[in-house]
Amino acid sequence: MKAILLSLLVFIVALFGASTNGYAQIYYYSTTAAALLPGDTLQWDNPSSWVISSNPSGLTVPAVPTSGLNNVVVIDHKIKLTHDYQAAGANGKISIGSLGALLAKSYTIKFVEQSKKAIQRLSVASGGKITAASLEFYKSDASIRSATTLSCNLLLSNQSTFAISSNVVVKGDLIVYNGNTDTTTPDIDEGLSGASLTIEGDVLSISNGPLPGLFSDAVVVCVRKGGGCGRNNLDSNLHVNPNVDIPNNGCPPPSLPVELNSFTAHYVGGKVQLSWTTALERASASFTVERSTDAHVFKPIVNIPAAGQSSTLQHYTATDAEPVSGTNYYRLRQNDVDGMHAFSPVAVVQATAIKAELLAYGQAGSAAQLVVEVHTPGECRLLRVLDNLGRVVYSEAIPAATRGNLQRQIPLGQRTMGIYTVQAITSTGLLTQRLLLQE
């Protein structure tokens, strides 16, 4: 009885192994369905879109390439995929010929290593095409010889190699795991060159290091540092890596929204007067004046609307009413209507501390008057004059934000000579001077 059970067990294991091997290497070749006109798009989930080959076990297999199985998918026609797909198994892959196109614009295609070695799981011949939301490679290699655009992300993990010999655009982020992934130009036929990779988002990784070797110097790389794609659904350990080494940076300098002629800053009466002129403006939105005390960290202090479109000389002014005592650094942030910006050269101003002081002088008589000068680092809010009995004979509220140097000629009418008290109420305290008016 034991011998019979053992034989049965061996038979079941062998049968299971045969089934596994039968699914281990199934080839699907795209083919033009009789019901379609030449050039029409095939549907991935339509059995008529495929010819199945290399099924040595003779087992019944899925009529279309099924996600997660060990399928070799060869595409030489235009075919549309309407769900996510995973190429797995020991040798699962997708090969797109020069006339083939895989259209999966809203879906993610994953390539997963299951044989403990990296193999090429995606190849796109020159002239072929693949569109997808995201491509993800887990210890899997790719060879891309045709222009490719991903509407979301590109994920490379665990020694994956993403070899390109054309222009690849990723609208979202480049996601890197383990820090040992290469993006390189492969050995290609003579005459094929000009590989470039544009990342509209940023490079995300778990580490914050430079990821040396991530980009080959043969590939022109531009990371635009945009908003990314679907970041809320990613691993919470991933973050924007600002230190990635890019040997061949291909990002062009931002185009200036304006042609700036001049930008100057002058310290006058406790304030800094800023002025600038433009010779030409293209879709300019505004100018933001920014100030710094260390020439590194700048903070906005005022925003001035721009002309928008102009080919004539434009003049602008702004005032910093509260400069910091000491050295002040100013620059313009030139903003255009598309959200782009550029910075002007930095203007440096030395602001000296203002000593709080009140000076008053004048004369009595038929046209008595006082001349009052106020110097204050704060705001001057009120001026008033009192006679020797403490009665207010003159009072003036000063406009808000008036600081620095202030001068007034105050008429007193027919005042007799005597002692008068002049007061200036400021944001930093009360300034007082007593004086004797004589005819």
LINSULPE-V966920 format. One record per residue. N is the residue number from 1. RES is the residue in three letters. PHI is phi in whole degrees, -180 to 180 (999 if undefined). PSI is psi in degrees with one decimal (none if undefined). Layout:
# LINSULPE-V966920
N|RES|PHI|PSI + N|RES|PHI|PSI
This chain:
# LINSULPE-V966920
1|MET|999|-43.6 + 2|LYS|-60|-39.4 + 3|ALA|-64|-38.9 + 4|ILE|-66|-45.0 + 5|LEU|-63|-40.4 + 6|LEU|-64|-41.7 + 7|SER|-64|-40.0 + 8|LEU|-63|-41.3 + 9|LEU|-63|-43.1 + 10|VAL|-61|-40.1 + 11|PHE|-64|-42.4 + 12|ILE|-65|-43.3 + 13|VAL|-62|-42.6 + 14|ALA|-64|-41.6 + 15|LEU|-64|-44.0 + 16|PHE|-63|-41.5 + 17|GLY|-64|-39.1 + 18|ALA|-64|-37.9 + 19|SER|-66|-42.7 + 20|THR|-63|-44.6 + 21|ASN|-66|-33.5 + 22|GLY|-63|-36.6 + 23|TYR|-85|-6.3 + 24|ALA|-73|-24.8 + 25|GLN|-148|75.4 + 26|ILE|-106|128.9 + 27|TYR|-102|130.7 + 28|TYR|-118|123.1 + 29|TYR|-112|128.8 + 30|SER|-66|146.9 + 31|THR|-147|150.0 + 32|THR|-76|119.0 + 33|ALA|-69|144.1 + 34|ALA|-61|-28.9 + 35|ALA|-79|-7.0 + 36|LEU|-103|150.9 + 37|LEU|-83|154.1 + 38|PRO|-57|133.8 + 39|GLY|92|-11.2 + 40|ASP|-70|162.4 + 41|THR|-90|127.8 + 42|LEU|-80|158.8 + 43|GLN|-107|129.1 + 44|TRP|-55|-42.1 + 45|ASP|-87|10.6 + 46|ASN|-97|117.0 + 47|PRO|-56|-26.9 + 48|SER|-69|-10.6 + 49|SER|-82|-6.4 + 50|TRP|-131|148.6 + 51|VAL|-115|127.7 + 52|ILE|-97|135.7 + 53|SER|-139|166.0 + 54|SER|58|63.1 + 55|ASN|-123|75.1 + 56|PRO|-63|-25.8 + 57|SER|-78|-16.4 + 58|GLY|75|11.9 + 59|LEU|-74|158.0 + 60|THR|-74|127.4 + 61|VAL|-122|162.3 + 62|PRO|-57|145.0 + 63|ALA|-75|-16.4 + 64|VAL|-133|157.3 + 65|PRO|-59|124.6 + 66|THR|-106|134.6 + 67|SER|-59|135.8 + 68|GLY|92|-12.4 + 69|LEU|-95|170.0 + 70|ASN|-86|67.8 + 71|ASN|-98|140.2 + 72|VAL|-106|113.0 + 73|VAL|-108|120.0 + 74|VAL|-112|119.7 + 75|ILE|-117|117.3 + 76|ASP|-123|14.5 + 77|HIS|-136|174.1 + 78|LYS|-83|123.0 + 79|ILE|-138|141.4 + 80|LYS|-109|129.1 + 81|LEU|-107|127.3 + 82|THR|-116|29.9 + 83|HIS|-163|167.4 + 84|ASP|-65|156.2 + 85|TYR|-145|144.7 + 86|GLN|-128|122.6 + 87|ALA|-92|118.4 + 88|ALA|-138|-153.1 + 89|GLY|72|-174.7 + 90|ALA|-70|-33.3 + 91|ASN|-137|17.3 + 92|GLY|-61|136.7 + 93|LYS|-161|170.8 + 94|ILE|-128|128.3 + 95|SER|-122|121.7 + 96|ILE|-111|119.8 + 97|GLY|-79|179.8 + 98|SER|-65|-22.7 + 99|LEU|-105|2.0 + 100|GLY|-92|159.1 + 101|ALA|-151|128.4 + 102|LEU|-109|115.3 + 103|LEU|-107|105.1 + 104|ALA|-136|51.9 + 105|LYS|-55|-36.3 + 106|SER|-103|11.4 + 107|TYR|-129|163.5 + 108|THR|-105|134.2 + 109|ILE|-115|123.8 + 110|LYS|-109|145.7 + 111|PHE|-126|113.9 + 112|VAL|-120|128.1 + 113|GLU|-76|133.1 + 114|GLN|-134|12.4 + 115|SER|-120|12.7 + 116|LYS|62|23.2 + 117|LYS|-152|145.3 + 118|ALA|-77|129.5 + 119|ILE|-129|162.3 + 120|GLN|-78|116.3 + 121|ARG|-110|-10.4 + 122|LEU|-139|128.5 + 123|SER|-135|133.6 + 124|VAL|-125|113.8 + 125|ALA|-72|161.2 + 126|SER|-59|126.1 + 127|GLY|98|-21.9 + 128|GLY|-75|174.7 + 129|LYS|-150|140.1 + 130|ILE|-139|130.2 + 131|THR|-125|136.3 + 132|ALA|-156|162.4 + 133|ALA|-68|-49.9 + 134|SER|-146|148.8 + 135|LEU|-116|134.0 + 136|GLU|-127|128.9 + 137|PHE|-122|119.9 + 138|TYR|-114|100.4 + 139|LYS|49|49.5 + 140|SER|-139|146.1 + 141|ASP|-106|158.6 + 142|ALA|-141|149.3 + 143|SER|-128|113.5 + 144|ILE|-114|112.3 + 145|ARG|-113|20.5 + 146|SER|-142|152.1 + 147|ALA|-58|132.2 + 148|THR|-138|138.8 + 149|THR|-128|128.5 + 150|LEU|-108|129.3 + 151|SER|-78|-11.5 + 152|CYS|-132|-106.5 + 153|ASN|-117|161.0 + 154|LEU|-121|122.4 + 155|LEU|-115|127.8 + 156|LEU|-125|129.7 + 157|SER|-142|145.6 + 158|ASN|55|64.0 + 159|GLN|69|23.3 + 160|SER|-70|147.1 + 161|THR|-119|123.5 + 162|PHE|-111|94.2 + 163|ALA|-96|124.9 + 164|ILE|-128|147.7 + 165|SER|-136|30.7 + 166|SER|-153|-163.5 + 167|ASN|-97|122.8 + 168|VAL|-118|129.1 + 169|VAL|-119|127.0 + 170|VAL|-113|113.4 + 171|LYS|-71|-23.2 + 172|GLY|-103|-127.9 + 173|ASP|-110|157.7 + 174|LEU|-95|117.2 + 175|ILE|-105|124.5 + 176|VAL|-122|125.1 + 177|TYR|-107|143.8 + 178|ASN|75|-12.8 + 179|GLY|70|13.1 + 180|ASN|-124|33.3 + 181|THR|-98|139.9 + 182|ASP|-108|139.0 + 183|THR|-119|103.5 + 184|THR|-133|162.1 + 185|THR|-85|128.3 + 186|PRO|-80|173.3 + 187|ASP|-69|117.6 + 188|ILE|-128|167.2 + 189|ASP|-63|153.0 + 190|GLU|-60|139.7 + 191|GLY|97|-18.4 + 192|LEU|-93|116.1 + 193|SER|-158|-173.7 + 194|GLY|85|36.4 + 195|ALA|-70|135.6 + 196|SER|-144|149.2 + 197|LEU|-133|121.2 + 198|THR|-114|122.0 + 199|ILE|-108|109.8 + 200|GLU|-70|-29.7 + 201|GLY|-89|-118.4 + 202|ASP|-145|179.5 + 203|VAL|-97|121.6 + 204|LEU|-107|136.3 + 205|SER|-152|168.8 + 206|ILE|-82|-41.4 + 207|SER|-82|165.7 + 208|ASN|-114|18.8 + 209|GLY|-85|179.3 + 210|PRO|-76|-7.3 + 211|LEU|50|59.6 + 212|PRO|-60|139.2 + 213|GLY|85|-1.8 + 214|LEU|-62|-43.9 + 215|PHE|-115|131.7 + 216|SER|-76|147.3 + 217|ASP|-71|-6.4 + 218|ALA|-82|-10.9 + 219|VAL|-107|126.9 + 220|VAL|-80|118.6 + 221|VAL|-118|134.9 + 222|CYS|-130|117.6 + 223|VAL|-106|110.5 + 224|ARG|-85|-10.8 + 225|LYS|60|47.4 + 226|GLY|-86|-156.5 + 227|GLY|-84|-11.1 + 228|GLY|81|-171.5 + 229|CYS|-146|123.1 + 230|GLY|59|34.2 + 231|ARG|-66|-26.7 + 232|ASN|-65|-19.2 + 233|ASN|-100|5.3 + 234|LEU|-91|170.1 + 235|ASP|-54|128.2 + 236|SER|-67|-14.9 + 237|ASN|-81|-12.0 + 238|LEU|-80|143.4 + 239|HIS|-151|162.7 + 240|VAL|-64|127.8 + 241|ASN|-101|108.9 + 242|PRO|-83|-2.8 + 243|ASN|-109|12.9 + 244|VAL|-64|134.1 + 245|ASP|-82|122.8 + 246|ILE|-120|97.2 + 247|PRO|-63|-34.3 + 248|ASN|-125|78.6 + 249|ASN|-77|119.5 + 250|GLY|-106|11.0 + 251|CYS|-72|124.9 + 252|PRO|-72|152.1 + 253|PRO|-64|145.7 + 254|PRO|-64|139.2 + 255|SER|-72|136.6 + 256|LEU|-73|134.1 + 257|PRO|-69|-19.7 + 258|VAL|-140|161.7 + 259|GLU|-102|107.0 + 260|LEU|-86|124.2 + 261|ASN|-83|-46.4 + 262|SER|-154|156.4 + 263|PHE|-150|116.2 + 264|THR|-130|157.6 + 265|ALA|-142|132.4 + 266|HIS|-134|139.2 + 267|TYR|-91|116.2 + 268|VAL|-137|117.9 + 269|GLY|58|40.8 + 270|GLY|82|0.5 + 271|LYS|-124|163.3 + 272|VAL|-111|120.0 + 273|GLN|-95|123.1 + 274|LEU|-112|140.7 + 275|SER|-146|149.2 + 276|TRP|-154|157.3 + 277|THR|-131|150.5 + 278|THR|-124|144.2 + 279|ALA|-94|-29.6 + 280|LEU|-153|137.6 + 281|GLU|-131|132.5 + 282|ARG|-123|107.2 + 283|ALA|53|40.9 + 284|SER|-79|141.7 + 285|ALA|-104|-48.4 + 286|SER|-166|169.1 + 287|PHE|-121|130.3 + 288|THR|-110|120.3 + 289|VAL|-84|126.0 + 290|GLU|-118|145.8 + 291|ARG|-127|147.0 + 292|SER|-140|153.2 + 293|THR|-106|-5.6 + 294|ASP|-130|4.3 + 295|ALA|69|12.0 + 296|HIS|-121|-53.2 + 297|VAL|-100|114.1 + 298|PHE|-107|142.4 + 299|LYS|-126|140.7 + 300|PRO|-70|141.9 + 301|ILE|-122|-25.1 + 302|VAL|-160|147.8 + 303|ASN|-121|130.5 + 304|ILE|-120|127.1 + 305|PRO|-61|145.8 + 306|ALA|-99|169.9 + 307|ALA|-72|-26.8 + 308|GLY|95|-82.0 + 309|GLN|-124|123.1 + 310|SER|-158|140.4 + 311|SER|-120|11.1 + 312|THR|-116|166.3 + 313|LEU|-68|127.4 + 314|GLN|-116|138.6 + 315|HIS|-113|136.3 + 316|TYR|-134|148.2 + 317|THR|-138|155.0 + 318|ALA|-154|161.0 + 319|THR|-131|132.4 + 320|ASP|-99|102.7 + 321|ALA|-77|-14.3 + 322|GLU|-133|63.3 + 323|PRO|-66|155.8 + 324|VAL|-82|139.6 + 325|SER|-62|125.5 + 326|GLY|115|-147.1 + 327|THR|-87|129.2 + 328|ASN|-119|134.3 + 329|TYR|-112|131.9 + 330|TYR|-125|144.8 + 331|ARG|-147|160.3 + 332|LEU|-102|132.6 + 333|ARG|-99|114.1 + 334|GLN|-93|113.7 + 335|ASN|-106|135.4 + 336|ASP|-111|171.6 + 337|VAL|-70|-16.0 + 338|ASP|-90|3.8 + 339|GLY|91|-5.9 + 340|MET|-79|160.5 + 341|HIS|-152|163.4 + 342|ALA|-149|158.7 + 343|PHE|-112|147.4 + 344|SER|-83|168.7 + 345|PRO|-60|160.2 + 346|VAL|-90|135.1 + 347|ALA|-105|136.9 + 348|VAL|-113|133.5 + 349|VAL|-132|137.2 + 350|GLN|-101|114.3 + 351|ALA|-102|118.7 + 352|THR|-89|148.7 + 353|ALA|-68|136.7 + 354|ILE|-92|129.3 + 355|LYS|-81|128.5 + 356|ALA|-69|124.6 + 357|GLU|-158|144.3 + 358|LEU|-128|128.2 + 359|LEU|-122|133.8 + 360|ALA|-142|140.3 + 361|TYR|-158|159.0 + 362|GLY|172|-160.9 + 363|GLN|-150|154.6 + 364|ALA|-91|179.4 + 365|GLY|128|-165.0 + 366|SER|-67|-24.0 + 367|ALA|-130|57.6 + 368|ALA|-65|141.2 + 369|GLN|-153|157.9 + 370|LEU|-118|144.4 + 371|VAL|-110|122.8 + 372|VAL|-121|130.8 + 373|GLU|-121|128.7 + 374|VAL|-119|130.4 + 375|HIS|-122|119.6 + 376|THR|-150|140.0 + 377|PRO|-76|-14.1 + 378|GLY|-102|-164.1 + 379|GLU|-88|135.5 + 380|CYS|-90|120.6 + 381|ARG|-108|-30.9 + 382|LEU|-152|137.4 + 383|LEU|-116|138.0 + 384|ARG|-152|155.5 + 385|VAL|-125|132.0 + 386|LEU|-118|143.3 + 387|ASP|-83|-174.5 + 388|ASN|-72|-9.1 + 389|LEU|-97|2.4 + 390|GLY|86|9.2 + 391|ARG|-84|138.6 + 392|VAL|-78|118.0 + 393|VAL|-104|-10.3 + 394|TYR|-158|139.3 + 395|SER|-149|136.6 + 396|GLU|-143|122.9 + 397|ALA|-81|130.1 + 398|ILE|-92|138.0 + 399|PRO|-54|147.6 + 400|ALA|-59|150.5 + 401|ALA|68|19.2 + 402|THR|-86|116.2 + 403|ARG|-143|171.0 + 404|GLY|91|-120.9 + 405|ASN|-107|132.1 + 406|LEU|-136|134.8 + 407|GLN|-131|137.5 + 408|ARG|-137|142.7 + 409|GLN|-105|114.7 + 410|ILE|-108|115.4 + 411|PRO|-77|136.3 + 412|LEU|-114|2.6 + 413|GLY|70|-147.1 + 414|GLN|-91|76.7 + 415|ARG|-98|137.6 + 416|THR|-80|164.8 + 417|MET|-68|153.6 + 418|GLY|164|-172.2 + 419|ILE|-96|130.4 + 420|TYR|-125|151.6 + 421|THR|-117|125.4 + 422|VAL|-106|131.1 + 423|GLN|-126|138.7 + 424|ALA|-123|116.9 + 425|ILE|-94|118.8 + 426|THR|-122|170.5 + 427|SER|-70|-14.1 + 428|THR|-107|0.6 + 429|GLY|143|-174.7 + 430|LEU|-102|128.3 + 431|LEU|-107|134.0 + 432|THR|-137|140.8 + 433|GLN|-143|133.6 + 434|ARG|-104|140.8 + 435|LEU|-147|156.7 + 436|LEU|-103|121.0 + 437|LEU|-92|129.0 + 438|GLN|-126|153.3 + 439|GLU|-77|none
